[in-house]
Amino acid sequence: MRFYLRALRYFRPDLGKISASVALIAVMTGAGLLQAYPLAILVDSIFGTVDWRQKDWIYKVFFHWAPGSVMGRVIALAVVTLALRILQELLSMAMTLLNIRIGYAGVMRVRCDLFRKLQELSLAYHKSQPQGDAIYRLSYDTYGVQIILNVAVQTILVSSVTLLFMSWIMLSKSWQLTLIALSVTPLLLWTTRIYGKVLEKKSVEAKEVESELTTSIQRSVATIGLVQAFGREADEYRRFHDAAHNSVRAYLRLHGQEVLYWLFVGSIFGLGTALLFGYGGYQVHRGVISLGDLTIFLTYFLGQLYGPLNKLSTAGASVAGGLAGTRRVFEVLDRDAIIQDAPDAMDLPRKPRKLTLDDVSFAYKEGQPVLCEVSCDIEPGSMVAFVGESGVGKTTLLNLLPRFYDPVSGALRLDGHDLRRVKVRDVRRHIALVLQESVLLPTTVRENIAYGRPDATDAQIRRAAEIAGANGFIMKMDKGYDELVSEAGQNLSGGQKQRISIARALLTESPIIVMDEPTSALDPQHEAMIIDTLKRLRGLRTVILVSHRLSTVADSDRIFVMRDGRIIERGTHDELVAARGDYYRMAKHQMKLPDDPPADGGGAAAADGTMNMEPHEGMEGLS
């Protein structure tokens, strides 16, 4: 019951509309119940011999206002029948439109809640779940609450009210026939109880398989370039065919159970109709009830009693799909957001601050550490770099800074404040990210650059682009800064996307800029521009770099060399070269260094006295 109440809570703002819908239902039910009487009056008191004065008040009202002639009364009955039917249809239309509006409003609210929750959940959750699953839950499972509302209001409430009034009318005619008409109810309830669980289980299975199909489609579309490049179209088709085939089989199993269910329900109502015909005919033959009364019973049972009983008995089957979808939505909503504000989280105004890593350890899976007791201090305005081979934890370390993850042990601090005790919003306002895989939105270049600072002026956007080396190619586009970026930036080169990402980070007022491989997609000319940009930022912003190109990080105030999740060396470029450790071995491959570095620890000097940092051909792939 709590589950249903939780689902229906999404419709609380529409309580007034729901009350209006219930009122329409009551009037519509009354109009529907009255439709059985014109035929009964015609059979009993116009063409029959039953005295209308001995019948219900409905007979008396009709004959009081109807014409005196037989044909006049027949025409009056025809007009009443038409009026009742039109009234019922109008009320039904109004109720349907109102319920549709209520239903979609609730779906919108649950979608907003689910979308907000998906944004709150950590990267660990999103990396463990296929994107197609989230898309399916947002697009289709959210309709579950609308199904639950429809079953609760239109099925249970309407049917219960209708059944109550019909039972009262039928009891006033013949309690024996009423009991026979309702005798099938226990069988219906038993059938629903048995098949309701089966149908809900099959609905869940079908939705999970359909979610897998959505994921397969999303992956195929997202990787179409890779598929075509390696000629894997046939393999992808087979994968899609298998997923689609599994989806069809799951729905066939579901619909097979539904068909069996409706077979049992139809048979039960057939039994009830046969009993009512037999005993009702016997009662008319004995003169216990009139033919008109039997007509009312048969009209109610075959036309109106059958409907409410059928809907009530099949409510479990009707709501099965909605329950399955709603449960999948609530599964996500009930997940704890691992990264969230602590109850005592403090505000931390944005300004330059000292960043401290204090014995930070982290593991994606228990027993498989990625970072081990990493410690360092990063002063405001300094430029530092983390280098090392692939897989040593450099990018993971950067992901801890904006609290995409929290350390397993140890702490990250801003001016001594543990990031876990600071509001997530304020932590992330201190940090601007430039990711290795540039993420661009399908909107204008201007809006992509200003994404982190929507109120930026055109001059500020242009200045950030100039510093990032992006203004030149942007101005060559047909529409300049108003040029539309295609999905995933497919109409831009890798270097162009990277420079727009850097401009986006530079435009923010974040005192810390974190760059993961900022020059990996740039040519030497633009790499030099970015290095020059980084030099100009020194003292103005704290810059944290991860790069496999040592030429990018060589001018850093401090370089941290990592191996196996630990910092094994730290110092300036010259100090690390002189130490002849891991950094020296990487630099020896990437830069033209002599086999034996000078005694004073300086780097190898070119003829003009500057450090020669030309990458060694074929060695850029080292981390």
Helices and strands as residue ranges (DSSP letters): H 2-8, G 9-14, H 15-34, H 37-41, I 42-46, G 52-54, H 57-65, H 70-120, H 123-128, H 131-139, G 141-143, H 144-150, I 151-157, H 158-173, H 175-182, H 185-222, H 224-229, H 233-286, H 291-299, I 300-305, H 306-313, H 315-333, E 355-365, E 368-378, E 383-387, H 394-400, E 409-414, E 417-418, G 419-421, H 424-429, E 431-434, H 445-449, G 450-452, H 458-467, H 471-475, G 480-482, G 487-489, H 494-507, E 512-516, H 524-537, E 542-546, H 550-553, E 558-563, E 566-571, H 573-579, H 582-590
